[in-house]
Amino acid sequence: MGDVNGDGKTRIDDVYAVAAAFGSTYGDEDWEDKKHFDINGDGKVRSDDVLLAALDFGNDSEHLDGSYSWYTNGSEDYQMWRNVEESCIDAIKGRTVTFGYWFLPESFQSYSSSPDAWTDSAGPNVESYLTEDAEQGQKIVNVADGTKFSIDDKVYVMTSSGLLQEENTIASISGNELTMENNLVNTYEVGWSAKVVKLPAWFSHTGHATVSGDSTEKIAGSYSVKHCSHAPTYYSGLSLILPSGMEVDTNEFTILAFHIRLESCFNGYVSVVLADYAGMLVGKWVGNPLRHNEWISLTLSVGEAHSEDWDYWDASFDWSKVKEVWVRPTQEYNRYGSFWIDRMFFEKPMFARAEIQYNYEGGSQDVYGDWVTTTELEWCNVRVTATLPLQPTITAVTVTIHGKDGFKAWIDSASFSLCFDKTEHDAYGDVTLGVSLYHLDRGIQGESWDSCAKLVPAFSAVANDGYYIMNLYLKIELLPNDGSQTEQEGSIEITCCNQQNDKGHDTDPQCQVEHKAAQGEQLVRVLIVAVGVSTAIIFSVATGGAATPLSYLMIKGWLGYVMGYYATGIVAKAFTSTADHPNANAFMDATDYTVHEKWGYPQGPTWNSDEDFVVQAGGSFYLGWRFDFEPSEEFSLKIEATVDWGTTLWSPIGYHLVYRGSTTVDQTVTCS
């Protein structure tokens, strides 16, 4: 889940990496480099991905948060449902709500004995060369080592060049003499380096190439399969051939997955070709392009239902009898080298989805999310979003977890949340502020405050033609209580605050130093405190106008407490904020008690404005907001995003940005 760097555990560097990719979207030129930061798999990297990475911090077992998860029974059509508490219905009418959860498959139904079965061998093939010529029309084949084979083995008798080859079955073995079930169709001579190869087996389709097992470059097990070209060629081809009678029915096993690693001699584009028992072909291109010198996981949907996803195919191709998988990376002109394949397997996927159902006078409406599957034994996110109507009157809301195809998995971190966005458009550009309110817990045992809300504000800015982004500001302000009191009591904990921009500028080096210093100590909490107060913020401000309330809800007994109090036990250190603190700039005077973060971007001079000046940028915070709940009061938080825009001006020392105006968008969140 949150382990985006692949080291087997989720730590602070994973959280920061996801936050740094904020704003990336499917279709971007660098999406192949950023898509693994899209934790929930919705085609974009947003604040919810940052939140999920943060919540996964420190996890390496079968639960995401708290101490427990659910374990499903493996039934064909699994369902588990709960009703949203009736008292919360009024709070969510007319709102956009999201129900989501995570599941971890216990195991997969793989076509092979294991995901490593076809790649985890030193050979990687079981083979032996002929010691005598084998004549056409006879069944006897003499090899150097008959002990490598067993009766009933499916084998290829072939020349090393592959120009002659045929499949047969070993009927009997006497020492190094193999007797086949069927007479040979061709003659195989020792001088042609003829050999017998046990199936399944790996073969090169490239002249002047070798295939071997590699124990150094691998994803899992003891070996990967290495293909090494020794002369320039356009394609380097490596195929896995299965024996007759063991072809894969891809209408049942609908996922083909494997890992590939390419040296820099390849251009990053790979063709994957499937052959059926009759030699008919289907193929498609993958890579956009693939990165060099690192393992890349590829997952392809196969089977007749997915035939339109393939670039070309023979009309008579039989998806129920796939015999060969052929991987062909494209080499750069006049270059050659190696590539590796590991963990290739066909799989029957496990599916899960989420549902929100709401009832109203005279009927009901079901809203389903997409069926979600995963090809790895890892936590996978499932979610559905629905906009509930104001009219007709809603009488009940139910959320349901669905699983099919023998759904046997752990389920954890189910949550029901309010999500809302607001966008400002003007002549300078667009600014969008989104806030996801995930959890409200009233009655935290042993805490100095009895209520805690968790939310993720995130914003993005896109400049119109001719304008550039100079500065981003994110301000979070505790508002006065809406009641007889003129004090606002509470605290804000900021566990993540990060920015991302289209030019890759790091706007706050000192902040990065602080964060890196705490990586070995778990998450950093930034605790904003007033002078003279060691554990909380106490504000005494004039009572202003009442904010428009956005009430939050709980689903008691099931979802309300499933998130738990995430911060317990993961606080590394606390910072006392001052006006110039690198992690969070707090301006505290008689009238303005807020927490600010400012990200400033290059403003010149530069000789290339297109490379240095920022056009797209965004930022996000992960907040814990705590306060003492009083039934007569509303507790409000105002979140404000501001962007400074500029245009270019030329001078003898280069281009500069000149300030032209600002755009501000704000949201107020109220717990009542």
Buried (B, 14 or more C-beta within 10 A) or exposed (E): BBBBEEEEBBBBEBBBBBBBBBBBBEEBEEBBEBBBBBBBBBEBBBBBBBBBBBBBBBBEEBBBBBEEBBEBEEEEEBEBEBBBBEEBBEBBBEBBBBBBBBBBBBEBBBBBEEBBBBBBBEBBBBBBEBEBBBBEEEBEBBBEBBEBBEEEBBBBBBBEEEEBBBBBBBEEBEEBBBBBEEEBEBBBBBEBEBBBBBBBBBBBBBEEBEBBBBEEBBBBBEBBBBBBBEEEBEBBBBBBBBBEEEBBBBBEBBBBBBBBBBBEBBBBBBBBBBBBBEEBBBBBBBBBBBBBEEBBBBBBBBBEEBBEEBEEBBEEBBBBBBBBBBBBBBBBEEBBBBBBBBBBBBBBBBBBBBBBBBBBEEEEEEBBBEBBBBBBEEBBBBBBBBEBEEEEEBEEBBBBBBBBBBBBBBBBBBBBBBBBBBEBEEEBBBBBBBBBBBBBBBEBEEBEBBBBBBBBBBBBBBBEEEBBBBBBBBBBBBBBBBEEBEEBBBBBBBBBBBBBBBBEBEBBEEBBEBBEEBBEEBBBBBBBBBEEEEEBBBBEBEBEEBBEBBBBBBBEEBBBBBBBBBBEEBBBBBBBBEEEBBBBBBEBEEEEBBBBBBBBBBBBBBEEBEEBBBBBBBBBBBBBBBBBBBEEBBBBBBBBBBBBBBBBEEEEEBBBBEEBEBBEBBBBBBBB
